[in-house]
Amino acid sequence: MDKDSDSALLQWKRPRSATLSGKFPRLANFSAAPVVLVLLAIIAWSSWYTVPSDSVAVLQRFGQYQSEVPPGLHFKIPFGVDVATILPVKRQLKQEFGFYTEGATNPDQHSDAPEEESPMVTGDLNAALVEWVVQYRIAEPFKYLFAVREPGATLRDVSESVMREVVGDRTVDEVITIGRQEIEAEALLKMQKLATRYAMGVSIDQVQLKNINPPAPVQESFNEVNQAQQEKERLINEARRDYNKVIPLAEGEKDQRIREAEGYRLKRINEAEGDVSRFNAVFAEYQKAPEVTRRRLYLETMQQVMPGVQNKVIVDQNMQGILPLLNLKEQKAVQKQGNPQEAAQ
C-alpha cells in the first residue's frame, strides 16, 4: 500500500470525538450539567402552586376532573399533566351592563360594547337607557367549569334577557321613578331561577339599577317633566303638612266644645233636678203648715226687698185719715243748693 492509502486508513480509524474536536473546538468543552439544572428548575417551578385564601383550585389531570383543592401551597405533576384552575369562591363578583369601570379584575365584568346593552323599550313603547349591576358568587366550582361552556358570558346573556323582559312589562315612569325596587326584586328572582335551571354554579346575590335615563334627543323634555312631577310632589307634601297641622287642631277644638256642651248639659240637668227636689221638699212642708210657710215666704221676701227702700212709712192698716207729710230731706237739700255759704258749712 502506498502512503496515501495508509494516511486515509489512519484517518478513518481515528475517534469521531477527536475529529469533531478538531473541526469544532467549542463542542469539545460542552457539558450536560447546565441543561440538567435548567430542566430541574423548570420542573420544580411548575410542580407547585398557591391557592389564595378566598379561592379554591379545581385540579384536572390530563383534562379529567380530580378534586377541589383548598387554599394554601400545593404540588402537582408538571409539564401540563396536572392543571389547576383557581376560582375566587369567597369573593363577590359583579357584572356591569351599559357602562364599565376601569381596572376591572373580572374578565366578565363588562362587555366590549356596553352602549348596546342599555337601550330598552318599556311597556308603553317608550325608550330608556338602563344601566345595572349584577353581583354574584361562584357557589359550585365543578358546575361553573364543566356544566356550562362559558359561564360568564352565559350569565351576561341571562341577565340582559331578564332585565329586558322586566323593563318591558312596565311603563317608562315606573322604570325611572317609582318602580326601581320592584324591578330589582323581580329581576333577581328570575335570574336565580334561570341560573339554577342552567346549572351555572353561581349564586346571584343582588341586582342593582344604576342610572336610568331617556334617550339624548328627549332628555331636556324629560327633565322638564321630572321637575313638574317634583313640584307636584312638593305641593302635595306641603298641603299634607298644612292638613296635618290644621285638622288635628280643629278636631281637638271640636272635642273640647263637645265635652263643654256635655258638661253644661249635665250641669243644667243636675241643677234642674236639684231645683225640683228642693221645690218638692218645700211643697211637702207647705202642705203640712200652709200659713206658716206663707208667712215665712213673706218675711224672707221683705228681708230681701226692704234694704233697698230709703224712705219707709209704717202705717197701721186700721187708720182712716192720713195727712200728707212734707219731704223735709229734699226741701233741706234744695235750700242748701240756693245758699252756698250754708252748703259750705
C-alpha positions as a Markdown table, in Angstrom:
| # | Residue | x | y | z |
|---|---|---|---|---|
| 1 | Met | 0.0 | 0.0 | 0.0 |
| 2 | Asp | 1.2 | 3.5 | -0.7 |
| 3 | Lys | 1.5 | 6.3 | 1.7 |
| 4 | Asp | -1.8 | 7.9 | 0.7 |
| 5 | Ser | -3.7 | 4.7 | 1.5 |
| 6 | Asp | -2.1 | 4.4 | 4.9 |
| 7 | Ser | -3.0 | 8.0 | 5.8 |
| 8 | Ala | -6.6 | 7.5 | 4.8 |
| 9 | Leu | -6.8 | 4.4 | 6.8 |
| 10 | Leu | -5.4 | 6.1 | 9.9 |
| 11 | Gln | -7.9 | 9.0 | 9.5 |
| 12 | Trp | -10.8 | 6.5 | 9.2 |
| 13 | Lys | -9.8 | 4.7 | 12.4 |
| 14 | Arg | -9.4 | 8.0 | 14.4 |
| 15 | Pro | -12.1 | 8.5 | 17.1 |
| 16 | Arg | -15.0 | 10.7 | 16.0 |
| 17 | Ser | -14.7 | 12.9 | 19.0 |
| 18 | Ala | -11.2 | 13.7 | 18.0 |
| 19 | Thr | -12.3 | 14.6 | 14.6 |
| 20 | Leu | -15.1 | 16.8 | 15.9 |
| 21 | Ser | -12.8 | 18.5 | 18.4 |
| 22 | Gly | -10.6 | 19.3 | 15.6 |
| 23 | Lys | -13.3 | 20.8 | 13.4 |
| 24 | Phe | -15.5 | 22.3 | 16.3 |
| 25 | Pro | -13.3 | 23.1 | 19.3 |
| 26 | Arg | -16.2 | 24.6 | 21.3 |
| 27 | Leu | -18.2 | 21.4 | 21.3 |
| 28 | Ala | -15.4 | 19.6 | 23.0 |
| 29 | Asn | -15.9 | 21.7 | 26.1 |
| 30 | Phe | -19.7 | 21.3 | 26.1 |
| 31 | Ser | -21.2 | 19.7 | 29.3 |
| 32 | Ala | -24.7 | 18.4 | 30.0 |
| 33 | Ala | -24.8 | 19.6 | 33.7 |
| 34 | Pro | -26.3 | 23.1 | 33.0 |
| 35 | Val | -29.0 | 21.6 | 30.8 |
| 36 | Val | -30.0 | 19.2 | 33.6 |
| 37 | Leu | -30.0 | 22.0 | 36.2 |
| 38 | Val | -32.2 | 24.2 | 34.0 |
| 39 | Leu | -34.6 | 21.3 | 33.4 |
| 40 | Leu | -34.8 | 20.5 | 37.1 |
| 41 | Ala | -35.5 | 24.2 | 37.8 |
| 42 | Ile | -38.3 | 24.2 | 35.3 |
| 43 | Ile | -39.8 | 21.0 | 36.8 |
| 44 | Ala | -39.5 | 22.4 | 40.3 |
| 45 | Trp | -41.1 | 25.8 | 39.3 |
| 46 | Ser | -44.0 | 24.2 | 37.5 |
| 47 | Ser | -44.7 | 21.5 | 40.1 |
| 48 | Trp | -46.1 | 23.7 | 42.9 |
| 49 | Tyr | -48.8 | 26.4 | 43.0 |
| 50 | Thr | -50.5 | 28.6 | 45.6 |
| 51 | Val | -54.3 | 29.0 | 46.2 |
| 52 | Pro | -55.4 | 32.3 | 47.8 |
| 53 | Ser | -57.4 | 32.3 | 51.0 |
| 54 | Asp | -60.6 | 33.5 | 49.1 |
| 55 | Ser | -60.4 | 30.8 | 46.4 |
| 56 | Val | -60.3 | 27.1 | 45.6 |
| 57 | Ala | -58.4 | 25.3 | 42.9 |
| 58 | Val | -60.0 | 22.8 | 40.6 |
| 59 | Leu | -57.4 | 20.1 | 39.7 |
| 60 | Gln | -57.5 | 18.3 | 36.4 |
| 61 | Arg | -55.2 | 15.5 | 35.3 |
| 62 | Phe | -55.0 | 15.0 | 31.5 |
| 63 | Gly | -58.2 | 17.1 | 31.4 |
| 64 | Gln | -60.2 | 14.9 | 33.8 |
| 65 | Tyr | -61.6 | 16.4 | 37.0 |
| 66 | Gln | -59.7 | 15.2 | 40.1 |
| 67 | Ser | -60.7 | 17.3 | 43.1 |
| 68 | Glu | -61.1 | 20.7 | 44.6 |
| 69 | Val | -58.0 | 22.0 | 46.4 |
| 70 | Pro | -58.4 | 24.3 | 49.4 |
| 71 | Pro | -56.3 | 27.4 | 50.0 |
| 72 | Gly | -52.6 | 27.0 | 50.6 |
| 73 | Leu | -49.4 | 25.7 | 48.9 |
| 74 | His | -49.8 | 22.5 | 46.8 |
| 75 | Phe | -47.9 | 20.4 | 44.4 |
| 76 | Lys | -48.8 | 19.0 | 41.0 |
| 77 | Ile | -47.4 | 17.0 | 38.2 |
| 78 | Pro | -45.6 | 19.4 | 35.8 |
| 79 | Phe | -45.5 | 19.7 | 32.0 |
| 80 | Gly | -49.3 | 20.1 | 31.7 |
| 81 | Val | -50.2 | 16.8 | 33.2 |
| 82 | Asp | -52.0 | 18.5 | 36.1 |
| 83 | Val | -53.8 | 21.7 | 35.5 |
| 84 | Ala | -55.1 | 23.8 | 38.5 |
| 85 | Thr | -57.8 | 26.4 | 37.8 |
| 86 | Ile | -58.2 | 28.9 | 40.6 |
| 87 | Leu | -61.7 | 30.2 | 41.3 |
| 88 | Pro | -62.5 | 33.0 | 43.8 |
| 89 | Val | -65.4 | 31.3 | 45.5 |
| 90 | Lys | -65.4 | 33.6 | 48.6 |
| 91 | Arg | -65.2 | 36.8 | 46.7 |
| 92 | Gln | -68.3 | 38.7 | 45.4 |
| 93 | Leu | -68.0 | 39.2 | 41.7 |
| 94 | Lys | -70.0 | 41.6 | 39.6 |
| 95 | Gln | -71.1 | 42.3 | 36.0 |
| 96 | Glu | -71.8 | 45.7 | 34.7 |
| 97 | Phe | -74.3 | 46.4 | 32.0 |
| 98 | Gly | -74.5 | 49.7 | 30.0 |
| 99 | Phe | -71.3 | 51.1 | 31.4 |
| 100 | Tyr | -67.8 | 49.8 | 32.5 |
| 101 | Thr | -65.3 | 50.5 | 35.3 |
| 102 | Glu | -61.7 | 51.0 | 34.6 |
| 103 | Gly | -59.2 | 48.4 | 36.1 |
| 104 | Ala | -61.7 | 45.6 | 36.4 |
| 105 | Thr | -60.1 | 42.3 | 37.5 |
| 106 | Asn | -63.0 | 40.1 | 36.5 |
| 107 | Pro | -62.8 | 39.4 | 32.7 |
| 108 | Asp | -66.6 | 39.1 | 32.5 |
| 109 | Gln | -67.3 | 42.3 | 34.4 |
| 110 | His | -68.2 | 44.4 | 31.3 |
| 111 | Ser | -68.7 | 43.7 | 27.6 |
| 112 | Asp | -66.8 | 45.2 | 24.7 |
| 113 | Ala | -69.8 | 47.3 | 23.6 |
| 114 | Pro | -71.7 | 48.4 | 26.8 |
| 115 | Glu | -73.6 | 51.1 | 24.8 |
| 116 | Glu | -75.5 | 48.4 | 23.0 |
| 117 | Glu | -76.8 | 46.8 | 26.3 |
| 118 | Ser | -78.5 | 49.9 | 27.8 |
| 119 | Pro | -81.2 | 50.8 | 25.2 |
| 120 | Met | -84.5 | 49.2 | 26.1 |
| 121 | Val | -88.2 | 49.5 | 25.2 |
| 122 | Thr | -90.7 | 49.9 | 28.0 |
| 123 | Gly | -94.2 | 48.6 | 28.2 |
| 124 | Asp | -95.7 | 51.8 | 26.9 |
| 125 | Leu | -93.4 | 51.8 | 23.8 |
| 126 | Asn | -91.0 | 54.4 | 25.2 |
| 127 | Ala | -87.2 | 54.1 | 25.1 |
| 128 | Ala | -85.0 | 54.2 | 28.2 |
| 129 | Leu | -81.3 | 53.8 | 28.8 |
| 130 | Val | -80.9 | 51.3 | 31.6 |
| 131 | Glu | -77.6 | 50.7 | 33.5 |
| 132 | Trp | -77.5 | 47.9 | 36.1 |
| 133 | Val | -75.1 | 45.7 | 38.1 |
| 134 | Val | -75.4 | 42.0 | 38.9 |
| 135 | Gln | -73.4 | 40.8 | 42.0 |
| 136 | Tyr | -72.8 | 37.0 | 42.2 |
| 137 | Arg | -70.6 | 34.4 | 43.7 |
| 138 | Ile | -69.2 | 31.1 | 42.4 |
| 139 | Ala | -71.1 | 28.6 | 44.5 |
| 140 | Glu | -70.2 | 25.3 | 42.8 |
| 141 | Pro | -66.8 | 25.3 | 41.0 |
| 142 | Phe | -67.4 | 22.0 | 39.2 |
| 143 | Lys | -70.6 | 23.2 | 37.6 |
| 144 | Tyr | -69.1 | 26.6 | 36.9 |
| 145 | Leu | -66.2 | 25.0 | 34.9 |
| 146 | Phe | -67.8 | 22.0 | 33.3 |
| 147 | Ala | -71.6 | 22.3 | 33.2 |
| 148 | Val | -71.6 | 25.5 | 31.0 |
| 149 | Arg | -69.0 | 26.2 | 28.4 |
| 150 | Glu | -68.8 | 30.0 | 29.0 |
| 151 | Pro | -70.4 | 30.7 | 32.4 |
| 152 | Gly | -69.5 | 34.4 | 32.5 |
| 153 | Ala | -70.9 | 35.1 | 29.0 |
| 154 | Thr | -74.0 | 32.9 | 29.7 |
| 155 | Leu | -74.7 | 34.9 | 32.9 |
| 156 | Arg | -74.4 | 38.1 | 31.0 |
| 157 | Asp | -76.9 | 36.9 | 28.4 |
| 158 | Val | -79.3 | 35.7 | 31.1 |
| 159 | Ser | -79.1 | 39.0 | 33.0 |
| 160 | Glu | -79.7 | 41.1 | 29.9 |
| 161 | Ser | -82.6 | 38.9 | 28.8 |
| 162 | Val | -84.3 | 39.0 | 32.2 |
| 163 | Met | -83.8 | 42.8 | 32.5 |
| 164 | Arg | -85.3 | 43.5 | 29.1 |
| 165 | Glu | -88.3 | 41.3 | 30.0 |
| 166 | Val | -88.9 | 43.0 | 33.3 |
| 167 | Val | -88.5 | 46.5 | 31.9 |
| 168 | Gly | -90.8 | 45.7 | 29.0 |
| 169 | Asp | -93.6 | 44.9 | 31.4 |
| 170 | Arg | -93.6 | 48.4 | 32.9 |
| 171 | Thr | -94.1 | 52.0 | 31.8 |
| 172 | Val | -91.3 | 54.4 | 31.5 |
| 173 | Asp | -92.4 | 56.4 | 34.5 |
| 174 | Glu | -92.3 | 53.2 | 36.7 |
| 175 | Val | -88.9 | 52.3 | 35.4 |
| 176 | Ile | -87.4 | 55.7 | 36.0 |
| 177 | Thr | -89.2 | 56.7 | 39.2 |
| 178 | Ile | -91.3 | 54.6 | 41.5 |
| 179 | Gly | -90.7 | 51.0 | 40.1 |
| 180 | Arg | -87.0 | 50.6 | 40.7 |
| 181 | Gln | -87.2 | 48.4 | 43.7 |
| 182 | Glu | -89.8 | 46.2 | 42.2 |
| 183 | Ile | -87.7 | 45.8 | 39.0 |
| 184 | Glu | -84.7 | 44.8 | 41.1 |
| 185 | Ala | -86.6 | 42.3 | 43.2 |
| 186 | Glu | -88.3 | 40.6 | 40.2 |
| 187 | Ala | -85.1 | 40.6 | 38.1 |
| 188 | Leu | -83.2 | 39.0 | 40.9 |
| 189 | Leu | -85.8 | 36.2 | 41.4 |
| 190 | Lys | -85.9 | 35.4 | 37.7 |
| 191 | Met | -82.1 | 35.4 | 37.3 |
| 192 | Gln | -81.8 | 33.0 | 40.3 |
| 193 | Lys | -84.3 | 30.6 | 38.7 |
| 194 | Leu | -82.5 | 30.6 | 35.4 |
| 195 | Ala | -79.1 | 30.1 | 37.0 |
| 196 | Thr | -80.4 | 27.1 | 38.8 |
| 197 | Arg | -82.1 | 25.7 | 35.7 |
| 198 | Tyr | -78.9 | 26.1 | 33.6 |
| 199 | Ala | -76.7 | 24.6 | 36.4 |
| 200 | Met | -74.3 | 27.5 | 36.1 |
| 201 | Gly | -72.8 | 27.0 | 39.5 |
| 202 | Val | -73.3 | 30.6 | 40.6 |
| 203 | Ser | -75.3 | 32.3 | 43.3 |
| 204 | Ile | -76.8 | 35.7 | 42.3 |
| 205 | Asp | -76.8 | 37.9 | 45.4 |
| 206 | Gln | -78.1 | 41.3 | 44.2 |
| 207 | Val | -79.4 | 43.2 | 41.1 |
| 208 | Gln | -79.0 | 46.9 | 41.4 |
| 209 | Leu | -80.2 | 49.5 | 39.0 |
| 210 | Lys | -77.7 | 52.4 | 38.5 |
| 211 | Asn | -78.7 | 55.1 | 36.0 |
| 212 | Ile | -82.0 | 55.1 | 34.1 |
| 213 | Asn | -82.2 | 58.0 | 31.6 |
| 214 | Pro | -84.3 | 58.7 | 28.5 |
| 215 | Pro | -82.5 | 58.9 | 25.1 |
| 216 | Ala | -80.5 | 62.0 | 24.5 |
| 217 | Pro | -82.9 | 63.6 | 22.0 |
| 218 | Val | -85.7 | 63.8 | 24.6 |
| 219 | Gln | -83.5 | 64.4 | 27.7 |
| 220 | Glu | -84.5 | 68.0 | 28.1 |
| 221 | Ser | -88.2 | 67.4 | 27.8 |
| 222 | Phe | -88.0 | 64.5 | 30.2 |
| 223 | Asn | -86.1 | 66.7 | 32.7 |
| 224 | Glu | -88.9 | 69.3 | 32.5 |
| 225 | Val | -91.5 | 66.6 | 33.2 |
| 226 | Asn | -89.5 | 65.4 | 36.2 |
| 227 | Gln | -89.3 | 68.9 | 37.5 |
| 228 | Ala | -93.0 | 69.3 | 37.1 |
| 229 | Gln | -93.6 | 66.0 | 39.0 |
| 230 | Gln | -91.2 | 67.0 | 41.7 |
| 231 | Glu | -93.0 | 70.3 | 42.0 |
| 232 | Lys | -96.3 | 68.5 | 42.2 |
| 233 | Glu | -95.0 | 66.2 | 44.9 |
| 234 | Arg | -93.7 | 69.2 | 46.8 |
| 235 | Leu | -97.0 | 71.0 | 46.7 |
| 236 | Ile | -98.8 | 67.8 | 47.8 |
| 237 | Asn | -96.5 | 67.4 | 50.7 |
| 238 | Glu | -97.0 | 71.0 | 51.8 |
| 239 | Ala | -100.7 | 70.6 | 51.6 |
| 240 | Arg | -100.5 | 67.4 | 53.7 |
| 241 | Arg | -98.3 | 69.2 | 56.2 |
| 242 | Asp | -100.9 | 72.0 | 56.5 |
| 243 | Tyr | -103.7 | 69.5 | 56.7 |
| 244 | Asn | -101.9 | 67.6 | 59.4 |
| 245 | Lys | -101.4 | 70.9 | 61.3 |
| 246 | Val | -104.9 | 72.3 | 61.0 |
| 247 | Ile | -107.2 | 69.3 | 61.0 |
| 248 | Pro | -106.0 | 67.8 | 64.3 |
| 249 | Leu | -106.3 | 71.3 | 65.9 |
| 250 | Ala | -109.9 | 71.6 | 64.6 |
| 251 | Glu | -110.6 | 68.0 | 65.8 |
| 252 | Gly | -109.3 | 68.9 | 69.2 |
| 253 | Glu | -111.4 | 72.1 | 69.4 |
| 254 | Lys | -114.4 | 70.1 | 68.3 |
| 255 | Asp | -113.9 | 67.5 | 71.0 |
| 256 | Gln | -113.4 | 70.3 | 73.6 |
| 257 | Arg | -116.6 | 72.0 | 72.5 |
| 258 | Ile | -118.5 | 68.7 | 72.7 |
| 259 | Arg | -117.1 | 68.0 | 76.1 |
| 260 | Glu | -118.0 | 71.5 | 77.3 |
| 261 | Ala | -121.5 | 71.1 | 75.9 |
| 262 | Glu | -121.9 | 67.7 | 77.6 |
| 263 | Gly | -120.7 | 69.3 | 80.9 |
| 264 | Tyr | -123.1 | 72.2 | 80.6 |
| 265 | Arg | -125.9 | 69.8 | 79.8 |
| 266 | Leu | -125.2 | 67.7 | 82.9 |
| 267 | Lys | -124.9 | 70.8 | 84.9 |
| 268 | Arg | -128.3 | 72.1 | 83.8 |
| 269 | Ile | -129.9 | 68.8 | 84.3 |
| 270 | Asn | -128.4 | 68.4 | 87.8 |
| 271 | Glu | -129.5 | 72.0 | 88.7 |
| 272 | Ala | -133.0 | 71.4 | 87.4 |
| 273 | Glu | -133.2 | 68.1 | 89.3 |
| 274 | Gly | -132.0 | 69.9 | 92.4 |
| 275 | Asp | -134.5 | 72.7 | 92.0 |
| 276 | Val | -137.3 | 70.2 | 91.5 |
| 277 | Ser | -136.2 | 68.3 | 94.6 |
| 278 | Arg | -136.0 | 71.5 | 96.6 |
| 279 | Phe | -139.4 | 72.7 | 95.4 |
| 280 | Asn | -140.9 | 69.3 | 96.2 |
| 281 | Ala | -139.4 | 69.4 | 99.6 |
| 282 | Val | -140.8 | 72.9 | 100.2 |
| 283 | Phe | -144.2 | 72.0 | 98.8 |
| 284 | Ala | -144.3 | 69.0 | 101.1 |
| 285 | Glu | -143.6 | 71.2 | 104.1 |
| 286 | Tyr | -146.1 | 73.8 | 102.8 |
| 287 | Gln | -148.8 | 71.2 | 102.7 |
| 288 | Lys | -148.1 | 70.4 | 106.4 |
| 289 | Ala | -148.5 | 74.1 | 107.5 |
| 290 | Pro | -149.6 | 76.4 | 104.7 |
| 291 | Glu | -149.9 | 79.6 | 107.0 |
| 292 | Val | -146.5 | 79.2 | 108.5 |
| 293 | Thr | -144.9 | 78.7 | 105.1 |
| 294 | Arg | -146.8 | 81.6 | 103.6 |
| 295 | Arg | -145.6 | 83.9 | 106.5 |
| 296 | Arg | -142.0 | 82.7 | 106.2 |
| 297 | Leu | -142.0 | 83.3 | 102.5 |
| 298 | Tyr | -143.4 | 86.8 | 103.1 |
| 299 | Leu | -140.8 | 87.6 | 105.7 |
| 300 | Glu | -138.0 | 86.3 | 103.5 |
| 301 | Thr | -139.2 | 88.4 | 100.6 |
| 302 | Met | -139.5 | 91.5 | 102.8 |
| 303 | Gln | -136.0 | 90.9 | 104.1 |
| 304 | Gln | -134.6 | 91.0 | 100.6 |
| 305 | Val | -136.7 | 94.0 | 99.4 |
| 306 | Met | -136.7 | 96.4 | 102.4 |
| 307 | Pro | -133.0 | 97.1 | 102.5 |
| 308 | Gly | -133.3 | 98.7 | 99.1 |
| 309 | Val | -136.1 | 101.2 | 100.2 |
| 310 | Gln | -134.7 | 104.5 | 101.5 |
| 311 | Asn | -137.9 | 106.1 | 102.9 |
| 312 | Lys | -140.1 | 103.8 | 104.9 |
| 313 | Val | -143.6 | 104.7 | 106.2 |
| 314 | Ile | -145.2 | 102.3 | 108.5 |
| 315 | Val | -149.0 | 102.8 | 108.8 |
| 316 | Asp | -151.5 | 101.0 | 110.8 |
| 317 | Gln | -154.0 | 99.3 | 108.5 |
| 318 | Asn | -156.9 | 100.5 | 110.6 |
| 319 | Met | -156.0 | 104.2 | 110.3 |
| 320 | Gln | -158.6 | 106.2 | 108.3 |
| 321 | Gly | -157.1 | 109.6 | 107.6 |
| 322 | Ile | -153.5 | 110.2 | 106.7 |
| 323 | Leu | -152.1 | 113.6 | 106.3 |
| 324 | Pro | -149.6 | 114.3 | 103.6 |
| 325 | Leu | -146.1 | 114.7 | 105.1 |
| 326 | Leu | -143.6 | 117.2 | 103.8 |
| 327 | Asn | -140.4 | 115.7 | 102.4 |
| 328 | Leu | -138.1 | 117.6 | 104.8 |
| 329 | Lys | -134.9 | 116.0 | 103.5 |
| 330 | Glu | -135.5 | 117.0 | 99.9 |
| 331 | Gln | -136.6 | 120.6 | 100.9 |
| 332 | Lys | -133.5 | 121.0 | 103.0 |
| 333 | Ala | -131.2 | 119.8 | 100.2 |
| 334 | Val | -132.8 | 122.5 | 97.9 |
| 335 | Gln | -132.2 | 125.2 | 100.4 |
| 336 | Lys | -128.6 | 124.3 | 100.7 |
| 337 | Gln | -128.1 | 124.5 | 97.0 |
| 338 | Gly | -129.6 | 128.0 | 97.0 |
| 339 | Asn | -127.3 | 129.2 | 99.9 |
| 340 | Pro | -123.7 | 128.4 | 99.0 |
| 341 | Gln | -122.3 | 129.6 | 102.4 |
| 342 | Glu | -124.6 | 127.2 | 104.2 |
| 343 | Ala | -123.7 | 124.5 | 101.8 |
| 344 | Ala | -120.1 | 125.2 | 102.6 |
| 345 | Gln | -120.7 | 124.9 | 106.3 |
